[in-house]
């Protein structure tokens, strides 16, 4: 693999600002390689998402293409989500969390722990529902909560604050990918530590100020993929961030070497992606690239690591990603 070692050696020096060998000692082929990398770096710096404009697509197999994949990871709790009980603010995601499917909204007022009144947030103990459903295999607390939220809305409630004073598990968590549950009013769950302190007197009133806010976590993954199919049983993934010019430039030249150098023991997936999106880009590619399977990928080489190398000790950092079973 002399050619591959050469590109790693030359690129490592370029990325950290000093060539490991003087220009006079570089072989002619290495000088050409260094010149190509510098040119590739300039092209990438102009438009980091258009790797194919450099012409490398013509060097790869017919399956080389640019892709923009929209990734929707559901909802996340916004920093605007706040709960104050008797003037003390609680942390969203720690002391309480909104249920996925809860609408954004604000509600406040002095609410009775055991007395539910119209025009105010309601405070509701899950204890009685959990006890009633104990031993019933068809009991679904989330379905029950959907019914309770509708009932509360119809009776004038502006929000629903849930807690569980029993020892029975309720299994409620924030699941941002849950798109089935839909509540007509803001619904939040308060953990035992906070609820046992604030709601210990069932005859008391609590000053409530609640703001529920959920944000969408969605983004585009920009990637460029080239699959060199040598008919081998195992595949090596070579990846680099297109936002880091040196890594993207090295990816281009390494792809050329892999294509032209006769390395037939492996297939090669060459993958460029937006910075910080390597895992999403890799999984998206594996799902769509039917020539691959989770078990056929030997390892992943991240070329971005070249920029952190000692010029006198050229080495690569090989990073691996867990690929879920069942990926085609």
C-alpha positions in Angstrom: 0.0 0.0 0.0 2.9 2.3 -0.8 0.7 4.9 -2.6 -1.7 5.2 0.3 1.1 5.6 2.8 2.6 8.3 0.5 -0.6 10.4 0.5 -0.9 10.1 4.3 2.7 11.2 4.8 2.6 14.2 2.4 -0.9 15.4 3.5 0.0 15.2 7.2 2.8 17.7 6.6 0.6 20.0 4.5 -2.1 20.1 7.1 0.0 21.0 10.1 2.0 23.6 8.1 5.3 21.8 7.6 6.3 19.1 5.2 8.0 16.0 6.7 10.5 16.1 3.9 12.1 19.1 2.3 10.8 20.0 -1.2 14.1 19.0 -2.7 13.8 15.5 -1.2 10.2 14.9 -2.3 9.9 12.4 -5.1 8.4 13.7 -8.3 5.2 11.7 -7.8 4.9 13.2 -4.2 5.4 16.7 -5.6 2.5 16.2 -8.0 0.4 14.7 -5.2 1.2 17.7 -2.9 0.3 20.1 -5.7 -3.0 18.3 -6.3 -3.9 18.4 -2.6 -3.2 22.1 -2.5 -5.4 22.7 -5.5 -8.2 20.5 -4.1 -8.0 22.4 -0.8 -8.6 25.7 -2.7 -11.6 24.3 -4.6 -13.1 22.9 -1.4 -12.7 26.2 0.5 -14.8 27.9 -2.1 -17.7 25.5 -1.7 -17.4 22.9 0.9 -20.5 21.0 -0.1 -19.7 20.5 -3.8 -16.9 17.9 -3.8 -18.0 16.7 -7.2 -17.0 20.0 -8.8 -13.4 19.0 -8.3 -13.9 16.3 -10.9 -13.3 13.4 -8.6 -16.7 11.9 -9.5 -15.2 10.9 -12.8 -12.5 9.0 -11.0 -14.8 6.9 -8.9 -17.2 4.2 -9.8 -20.6 4.9 -11.4 -22.2 5.0 -7.9 -20.5 8.3 -7.0 -22.9 11.1 -6.3 -23.7 14.1 -4.0 -26.6 13.8 -1.6 -28.5 16.1 0.7 -30.5 14.0 3.3 -33.0 15.5 5.6 -32.8 14.0 9.1 -35.7 14.4 11.4 -34.9 13.4 15.0 -38.2 14.6 16.4 -38.6 17.2 19.2 -36.3 18.4 21.9 -37.1 20.4 25.1 -36.5 24.1 24.4 -34.5 26.3 26.8 -37.7 28.4 26.9 -39.5 25.6 28.7 -39.9 26.7 32.4 -41.8 25.7 35.5 -42.1 27.7 38.7 -43.8 26.3 41.8 -44.4 28.7 44.7 -41.8 31.1 43.2 -39.0 28.5 42.8 -37.9 27.7 39.2 -37.4 24.1 38.3 -35.1 22.7 35.6 -36.6 21.3 32.4 -35.4 17.8 31.7 -34.4 17.3 35.3 -37.2 18.3 37.7 -39.9 18.0 35.1 -40.4 17.4 31.4 -43.2 18.1 28.9 -44.8 15.1 27.3 -44.1 14.7 23.6 -47.3 15.8 21.8 -47.9 18.6 24.3 -48.6 21.9 22.6 -46.5 25.0 23.4 -48.2 27.3 25.7 -48.2 29.3 29.0 -50.4 28.8 32.0 -50.3 30.3 35.5 -52.4 30.7 38.7 -52.9 29.5 42.2 -53.9 25.9 41.8 -55.3 23.5 44.5 -53.5 20.2 44.7 -56.8 18.4 45.2 -59.2 20.9 43.8 -59.3 21.4 40.1 -60.9 24.6 38.9 -61.5 26.1 35.5 -59.2 28.8 34.2 -56.2 27.3 36.1 -53.5 24.6 35.6 -54.6 21.3 37.1 -52.4 19.2 39.4 -53.1 15.5 38.9 -51.7 12.4 40.8 -51.2 9.4 38.6 -51.5 7.1 41.7 -55.2 6.3 41.2 -54.9 5.4 37.6 -51.8 3.2 38.2 -53.5 1.4 41.0 -56.6 0.8 38.9 -54.6 -0.5 36.0 -52.3 -2.8 38.1 -52.5 -6.3 36.8 -54.3 -5.3 33.6 -52.0 -6.2 30.6 -53.9 -3.9 28.3 -53.6 -0.9 30.6 -51.8 2.0 28.8 -51.0 5.0 31.0 -50.3 7.2 28.0 -53.7 6.5 26.6 -55.3 7.3 29.9 -53.4 10.6 30.0 -54.8 11.5 26.6 -58.3 11.0 27.9 -57.5 13.0 31.1 -56.1 15.9 29.1 -59.2 16.1 27.0 -61.4 16.0 30.1 -59.4 18.7 31.8 -59.5 20.9 28.6 -63.3 20.5 28.5 -63.6 21.6 32.1 -61.5 24.7 31.6 -58.0 23.5 32.6 -55.2 25.6 31.1 -52.5 22.9 31.7 -52.0 19.5 33.3 -49.2 18.9 35.9 -48.7 15.2 36.5 -47.0 13.5 39.4 -46.9 10.0 40.9 -47.1 9.6 44.7 -47.3 5.8 44.5 -44.6 3.2 44.4 -45.9 1.9 41.1 -43.7 2.6 38.1 -45.4 4.9 35.5 -42.6 4.5 32.8 -43.1 8.1 31.6 -40.2 9.6 29.8 -39.7 12.4 27.3 -39.7 10.7 23.9 -39.1 13.3 21.2 -39.8 10.8 18.4 -43.3 10.0 19.6 -45.6 11.4 17.0 -48.7 9.5 18.1 -49.6 11.3 21.3 -51.4 14.6 20.9 -52.7 16.6 23.9 -55.1 19.6 23.7 -53.3 21.5 26.5 -49.7 21.7 27.8 -48.9 18.5 29.8 -45.8 18.1 32.0 -44.6 15.4 34.3 -43.0 16.4 37.7 -40.5 13.9 39.3 -40.8 12.4 42.7 -38.2 14.6 44.4 -39.9 17.8 43.5 -43.5 16.6 43.7 -43.1 15.0 47.2 -41.8 18.3 48.5 -44.2 20.7 46.8 -47.4 18.6 46.8 -47.1 17.0 50.3 -50.1 18.8 51.7 -53.2 17.8 49.5 -55.2 20.7 50.9 -52.7 23.4 49.9 -52.6 25.7 47.0 -49.5 26.1 44.8 -48.6 29.2 42.7 -47.9 27.7 39.3 -46.2 29.4 36.3 -45.6 27.1 33.4 -44.2 27.6 29.9 -44.0 24.6 27.6 -41.8 25.0 24.5 -40.6 22.2 22.2 -38.2 22.6 19.3 -37.9 20.5 16.2 -34.5 18.8 15.8 -34.1 18.5 12.1 -31.2 19.2 9.8 -29.7 18.4 6.4 -26.7 16.1 6.0 -24.6 17.0 3.0 -22.5 14.1 1.8 -20.6 12.9 -1.3 -20.2 9.2 -1.7 -18.1 7.0 -4.0 -18.1 3.2 -3.8 -15.2 1.4 -5.4 -16.5 -2.1 -5.9 -13.7 -4.7 -6.2 -16.0 -7.6 -5.6 -14.5 -8.2 -2.2 -16.3 -9.5 0.8 -15.1 -6.7 3.1 -15.3 -3.0 2.9 -13.2 -0.1 4.3 -14.7 3.3 4.8 -12.5 6.4 4.2 -14.2 9.5 5.5 -13.4 13.2 5.9 -15.3 16.4 6.8 -15.8 18.7 3.8 -15.6 21.7 6.1 -12.0 20.9 7.0 -10.2 21.7 3.7 -7.2 19.5 4.3 -9.3 16.4 5.1 -11.5 16.9 2.1 -8.5 17.4 -0.2 -6.8 14.3 1.1 -10.0 12.4 0.5 -10.0 13.3 -3.2 -6.4 12.2 -3.8 -6.7 9.1 -1.7 -9.8 8.1 -3.7 -7.8 8.4 -6.9 -5.1 6.2 -5.5 -7.5 3.6 -4.3 -9.2 3.6 -7.7 -6.0 3.4 -9.8 -3.6 1.6 -7.5 -5.0 -2.0 -7.8 -5.9 -2.5 -4.2 -8.4 -5.4 -4.6 -8.6 -7.0 -1.2 -11.3 -4.6 -0.1 -14.1 -2.5 -1.5 -13.8 1.1 -0.5 -16.6 3.5 0.5 -15.2 7.1 0.2 -17.4 9.5 2.1 -17.3 13.3 2.5 -19.8 15.0 4.9 -20.6 18.2 6.7 -18.6 18.7 9.9 -20.0 16.9 12.9 -22.3 14.7 10.9 -20.1 11.7 10.2 -22.3 9.2 12.0 -25.5 10.4 10.3 -23.8 10.4 6.9 -22.4 7.0 7.4 -25.6 5.4 8.5 -27.6 7.1 5.8 -25.1 5.8 3.2 -25.1 2.2 4.6 -28.9 2.1 4.5 -29.0 3.2 0.9 -25.9 1.4 -0.4 -27.2 -2.1 -0.9 -23.7 -3.4 -1.7 -22.9 -3.1 2.0 -24.1 -4.6 5.2 -23.3 -3.9 8.8 -21.1 -7.0 9.1 -19.1 -6.3 5.9 -17.5 -3.1 7.1 -14.0 -3.8 8.4 -13.2 -0.3 9.8 -13.6 3.4 9.3 -10.6 5.7 8.7 -11.2 9.4 9.5 -8.7 11.5 7.5 -9.5 14.6 9.5 -7.2 13.1 12.2 -4.2 13.8 9.9 -4.2 17.4 11.0 -3.3 16.4 14.5 -0.3 14.3 13.6 3.3 14.7 14.7 5.3 15.2 11.4 8.0 12.9 12.7 5.6 10.1 13.7 3.1 9.7 10.9 0.1 7.6 12.1 -3.6 7.3 11.5 -6.4 7.3 13.9 -8.9 4.5 13.0 -12.3 5.2 14.4 -15.3 2.8 14.4 -19.0 3.3 14.4 -21.6 0.9 15.7 -23.9 0.0 12.9 -27.3 -1.3 14.1 -28.2 -4.9 13.0 -30.7 -5.0 10.2 -29.1 -2.2 8.2 -29.3 -3.6 4.6 
